[in-house]
Amino acid sequence: MLASVLTLWAALLGSRPALLAPQVPTADTLRVVRGYGNQTYAWGTLRLRNGQRLRGYLPLSATGLDALVAYYPGPPDARPAPRMKKLLAQQVQWMQVQGQYSELMETYLAARRVGGPVELFLVRASPSPLVSFLGPQPVMGSPAVSKTFVMPEKWYLRRANGQPVLVSPKDFATQLAAFFADDPALSKHLAASDEGYRLPELEALVQRYNQHARP
């Protein structure tokens, strides 16, 4: 189901996105406004996998983007309203919107939740209706009649200069105990699945590890 949605969007997006204007008034760069999908947007920068950089009003999300990155060359609430543009998440290498950094993990744009010796990234998608086409313009299907696809949240760990590691909820205790083997006390608690050392506490556990990790 998700593959068919992405195929439709790929046809919509075309070949190359247009470069955005490099500068907007200073006041606008600090604004957070609502736009497509009731998402919040703010001035930011993204880098495509082909090396091209775009600047504009980008989604401000602390939970990542699983399929599409909608963006605007100017404030979404401006009059006349700027034309919204879209990219597939898998076309984007990284995105910086105010203080939120996101990076491509597999085919998702995952939001960095913790920085430091070990980074923690998250992508938690919201359900969205399927897209149908009536002529050249896409039409969002009605939630009452459209089926939805909801992916589980995905967490990724990464050490400096290392590869991202997808956290397995099923094997959380053994996987994380091995990942943090250089911290024997933490590893022991994780292996035993002690209270406070489980998946819901992952963000706090990474922060705690980073505080004591050697530079």
WOSULCOR-V78468 format. One record per residue. RES is the residue in one small letter. PHI is phi in radians with two decimals (999 if undefined). NEAR is the number of other C-alpha atoms within 10 Angstrom. D_CENTER is the distance of its C-alpha to the mean C-alpha in Angstrom with 2 decimals. Layout:
res=<RES	RES>
phi=<PHI	PHI>
near=<NEAR	NEAR>
d_center=<D_CENTER	D_CENTER>
This chain:
res=<m	l	a	s	v	l	t	l	w	a	a	l	l	g	s	r	p	a	l	l	a	p	q	v	p	t	a	d	t	l	r	v	v	r	g	y	g	n	q	t	y	a	w	g	t	l	r	l	r	n	g	q	r	l	r	g	y	l	p	l	s	a	t	g	l	d	a	l	v	a	y	y	p	g	p	p	d	a	r	p	a	p	r	m	k	k	l	l	a	q	q	v	q	w	m	q	v	q	g	q	y	s	e	l	m	e	t	y	l	a	a	r	r	v	g	g	p	v	e	l	f	l	v	r	a	s	p	s	p	l	v	s	f	l	g	p	q	p	v	m	g	s	p	a	v	s	k	t	f	v	m	p	e	k	w	y	l	r	r	a	n	g	q	p	v	l	v	s	p	k	d	f	a	t	q	l	a	a	f	f	a	d	d	p	a	l	s	k	h	l	a	a	s	d	e	g	y	r	l	p	e	l	e	a	l	v	q	r	y	n	q	h	a	r	p>
phi=<999	-1.10	-1.09	-1.16	-1.11	-1.14	-1.11	-1.12	-1.15	-1.07	-1.14	-1.22	-1.25	1.40	-1.53	-2.15	-1.25	-1.42	-1.17	-1.62	-1.05	-1.29	-2.37	-2.34	-0.95	-0.95	-1.04	-1.18	-1.19	-1.74	-1.42	-2.15	-2.31	-1.50	-2.60	-0.89	1.22	1.04	-1.42	-1.52	-2.24	-2.57	-1.17	-2.83	-2.30	-2.33	-2.07	-1.38	-1.16	-1.49	1.69	-1.24	-1.95	-2.16	-2.21	2.99	-1.51	-1.98	-1.09	-1.77	-2.30	-1.64	-2.15	1.44	-2.32	-1.70	-2.38	-2.14	-2.09	-1.54	-2.63	-2.30	-1.31	-2.52	-0.95	-1.03	-1.65	-1.21	-2.23	-1.20	-1.19	-1.21	-1.32	-1.25	-2.15	-2.36	-2.27	-1.30	-0.98	-1.27	-1.48	-1.73	-1.43	-2.72	-2.55	-2.17	-2.20	0.91	-1.61	-1.70	-1.84	-2.29	-2.51	-1.21	-2.22	1.00	-1.90	-1.96	-1.71	-1.60	-1.49	-1.36	-1.70	-2.42	-1.90	2.31	-0.94	-2.07	-1.67	-2.20	-2.09	-2.39	-2.29	-2.29	-1.45	-1.71	-1.11	-2.39	-1.17	-1.15	-1.83	-2.04	-2.10	-2.07	1.28	-1.40	-1.79	-1.29	-2.22	-1.31	-1.18	-1.21	-1.01	-1.28	-2.08	-1.50	-1.35	-2.16	-2.09	-2.09	-1.55	-1.19	-1.19	-2.19	-1.96	-2.23	-1.88	-2.65	-1.52	-0.96	1.10	-1.82	-1.64	-1.09	-2.06	-1.33	-1.31	-1.72	-1.00	-1.16	-1.91	-0.95	-1.06	-1.24	-1.13	-1.27	-1.06	-1.25	-1.10	-1.81	-1.08	-1.34	-2.10	-0.95	-1.13	-1.11	-1.06	-1.12	-1.11	-1.14	-1.07	-1.46	0.94	-1.13	-1.05	1.56	-2.23	-2.12	-0.91	-1.04	-1.73	-0.97	-1.06	-1.16	-1.16	-1.17	-1.06	-1.13	-1.06	-1.10	-1.13	-1.86	-1.24	-1.27	-1.11>
near=<9	12	9	11	14	16	10	15	18	14	9	15	13	10	8	8	13	10	12	16	11	11	13	14	7	8	7	15	18	12	14	18	18	15	20	13	8	8	13	17	24	27	26	22	19	21	17	18	13	9	10	14	17	21	23	24	28	29	28	26	19	18	20	29	26	21	19	18	19	19	27	23	23	23	24	23	11	8	7	7	12	14	10	14	13	16	20	19	25	21	17	24	20	21	26	20	21	16	8	16	23	27	23	22	24	11	14	25	29	30	28	21	21	17	15	16	19	17	19	24	28	26	25	20	19	15	12	15	17	20	17	14	12	8	7	7	9	13	13	13	15	11	12	7	9	14	13	14	14	11	13	10	13	19	24	20	20	18	15	10	7	9	11	17	16	16	17	15	12	9	9	18	21	16	19	21	21	16	14	17	14	12	14	12	11	17	21	18	16	25	17	13	16	11	9	13	21	18	19	9	11	17	16	14	17	20	19	12	17	17	12	10	13	7	7>
d_center=<20.30	16.68	18.21	20.56	17.99	16.19	19.74	20.63	17.73	18.57	22.09	21.09	19.09	22.00	22.25	21.23	19.25	21.46	21.28	20.70	23.33	23.05	24.36	24.41	26.61	25.68	25.64	22.98	20.51	20.62	20.19	17.51	18.32	17.59	16.97	16.05	15.15	16.21	12.88	13.46	13.50	14.69	16.03	13.94	13.81	11.87	13.52	13.99	15.08	18.57	18.70	18.72	17.22	16.51	16.90	16.72	15.28	11.50	9.22	9.28	6.82	7.28	5.80	2.14	3.75	6.51	9.13	9.67	9.04	12.16	13.85	17.38	19.93	21.31	20.93	20.15	23.17	25.55	28.73	28.96	25.32	23.39	22.38	18.77	17.27	14.58	12.87	11.57	8.05	10.36	12.33	10.06	10.76	9.07	8.55	10.53	11.17	14.10	13.51	9.73	8.58	5.40	6.79	7.59	8.63	11.14	10.02	6.31	3.57	3.29	4.36	8.04	10.35	13.51	14.95	18.39	20.34	17.84	14.13	12.01	8.31	6.93	5.31	7.85	8.59	11.43	14.48	15.41	18.86	19.82	20.72	24.38	26.23	29.41	30.67	28.38	26.11	23.31	23.98	21.67	23.65	25.03	23.35	26.93	27.40	24.07	22.79	19.22	17.00	15.04	13.22	13.55	10.97	10.34	10.93	11.47	14.25	15.41	18.65	19.61	20.19	19.31	17.23	14.24	15.80	14.42	15.97	18.51	19.36	22.74	23.65	21.93	25.24	26.51	23.30	22.44	26.16	26.31	23.18	24.70	28.25	28.96	29.01	31.80	31.80	28.10	28.37	31.43	29.86	26.86	29.29	31.35	28.42	29.98	28.98	26.17	24.93	22.91	19.35	19.11	20.09	17.72	16.07	19.62	21.00	18.80	19.71	23.31	23.39	22.16	24.87	27.52	26.27	28.46	27.15>
